[in-house]
Amino acid sequence: MSHEKTASTFDGWARSGRAERLEAGHGDVARQVIERMDIRPGHRVLDLGCGVGWATRLLAARSAGVQAIGIDISPAMIDKAAELSDPQTRTRYEVGDLESLPFGDGELDRVFSMEALYYAHDLAQALSEIHRVLEPGGHADVVVDYYVGRSTTEVWADAVGLAMHHLDEAAWKAAFHAAGFGEVECTHVVDRRGPGAERDFKAGGTFPVWNAYRAYHEAGALWIHAQKA
């Protein structure tokens, strides 16, 4: 799968409005993680796979003087992120891929990623880059909904039409350790809004029945917290 194919897919999401709906689906979980990231005044924070930049803006607002940089492989996503960004916030957006980050060694304090890292063409290289750009003691906080053990996610790659890394917790931890991270912790984060009412559920290809959707919700997103030694 080429970077061009990935960019084209997410360009389509940006133009269709699908990208802007992602905040509604993932916003509560992202906020829970960002609130616990220990972002301090003046930190430089990367939002990796930023889409239209909603999480980038949350990161920038977390503490005084934070500079948040959003990177995404899709030019259309980055264009939309720039349009939606408040010029008063310390945010900027760049087109780039997960395997080649435009930062010097140890330049960033925190790296955040929501629902993006499993799209990496070379996961080991992407994790190595995250490790490289973090300062010693810096944290990476990666959130994925797509992981082994979470009900119904097995069909996502076919539904999206892209190759995706479908790993369990142990494999995610091993991948971060292999990239050089010392402390790696996995936590499940459940959307506080709940799954909604069964009467409002609409069956689809990903969630064919209500019980499958409820089990998916109850499992929660997987938050991988890793620290550079």
N, C-alpha and C positions, 0 to 999 in steps of 0.2 A: 504494500500500500504506500503510495507516494505522499509527500507533504502537499503536493498540488491537489490530490484527491481530498485530503483532509480539509485543506483551506476552502476548496470549492463547496464541500458539504456544509461547512459552517457559514460561509458566505450566504448560502441559501437560507439557513436558519435566520440570519440577521435580516435578510430582505423580506422574509415571510412574517416576521414578528415573533417567531418562536423563541428567539433568544431572550426577548424582553419578558417572556412568561416564565423564564427559569428562576427569576427572583421570587416569584410567587411560590414556586415549588420548593426551592431550596433555602429561602431567606431565613427562616427560623433556625435551622440547623447551623447555617453560616454564622448567624449572630451569636449563637451559643458558644461557638468555637472562638470567634474573634474576641468576645468578651473575656475569654480565659487565656489569651495569647501573651499577656504581659507586654503589650506595646507601650513604649515609654516616649516622652517628649523628645522630638528630634530623630526618632528612628527612621531608617529607610526600609520600606517594606515592599516586597514584590508580590503581586497577585498573578500567579502563573496560570495561563489559560483563562484570562479575565472576561472573555465574552464582551458584553456591552458595558462592563465596568461597574456594575452595581456593588460588588463586593470590594472593589478598589476604593470606591467612595466611602464605604463603611470603615475600611482600614484607615483611610486618611482622617476620618472624623474621630478616631479612637482616642487620640491624645494630641496635645498642642505641638505644632511644628512637625508632625509626621509627614514624610514625603512618601506617597504610595505610587508605585509604577505598575501599570497593567500591561501584560504582554499576551498576545494571542496570534495564532497562525493565520487567522482570517482578516484580511484587510477590511472587509465590510463590517465585521465586529468592531474593529478599532475605530473606524469612521463613526459608527453609531455611539461608541463609548465617548468619543471626543464631543459629539453633539450633545450628549446627555450630561456631560460633566459641568459642574458649577465652577466658573473661573476663579472663584474665591477659595476653592480647595486646592491643596497641594497635591494634585494628581497629574500624571501624564501617561500616555499610552503609546505603545510601539508594536509593530508587526514583528513577530519572531517565532521561532519554533522552540520546543521544549529541550532540544538537545544542544542548543548553542545560544547561551544567554549573553547579552551584550553588557556585561559587567566585569569589573576587575576582581581578582581574588580577594575574598573577605570584605567586599564592598557593602554588603547588606546585613541588616540586623535580624530580619524575619522574612520568611517565605511562606506564603499561604497559597493553597490551591483547592478549588472547589469543583469536583466533577470534571477533571481535565487530565490528570496524570495517566490514567489508564489508556489514553489515546496516544501516548508516546510511541514513536516508531522504534526507538531504542531505549527501553526503560532504564537499563543500567547506565547509559550515557546521560539521560535526563537527571537521574538521581545524583550522578557524579557532578553534574553542573550545579545542581542545587547546593550540594556540599561545598563546592569550590567557591561560590559567590557569597556564602555566609561567613560572617566573622567568627572567630573562635568563640564558642559559647552560644552562638546564634541558634535559633530554632526554625525547623520546618514543620508546618502544620498542614497536612494534606487530608482532604475529606473525599471519600468515594462512596457512592451508593451502590456501585456495581462490584460485588465481591462474592466469592464462593461461600455458600452458606446462607445467602439472603434469597428468599423465595422469589422465583420468576425471573431473576436477572440473567439466567442462562441464555435467554433469547435476545438480549439487547443488541449484541453485535450484529446479528442478522437484521434486526429492525432498523438500526442506524445505517448499516451498509459499510461499516468500517471495521478494521481489525482492532480489537480491544484486549487489554490484559485483564484476565479474570482470575484473580488470585485470592487465596484465603489469608487470614491474619498472619499465620506463620510465614507464608511466602512474602508478604509485604514487609514484615520485620526483617527477614533474611536479606531482602533486596536493599533495604536501607542500611543494614549493617555492612553489606558488601560494598556500598558506596562510601563507607568511612564513618558513618554516624555511630556514636557510642550508645547513648541512652535512646531507646525506641519503645514507645508505649502505644497500645491500641485501646481505644475506648469507643463504645457505641453511643451515638447521640440520637435521641428520638425527638422528632418534631413535636413541640409542646401543644400544637393545635389539634393533635389527634387525627385519626383517619377520616373523620367526618361521619355522617349518618349512612347506614346501609341503604336507606331509601334513595339517597342521592348518587349512589355508585353507578357508574356506566361501564359495562364490560368492554374490553378491548383486547388487542393482540397481546399486550404485555400483562394485563391483569384480566384473565378470562372470567373469574368469579370473585365475589366479595371476600371470601375467606383468604384467597391468595393475596389480595391487596392489604387486608388487615395484618396478615403475617409479615408482609413486606414492611409495613409501617412499624410494627412492634419490634422488628429486628434492629431498626435504626441504621443511620449512616455510620460508616467506619471512619473514625478520626485517628490518623497516624501522627503522633507527635514525636519528632526526632530532634536530638540536640547534637550539634557539632562539638567535639571535645576541644 
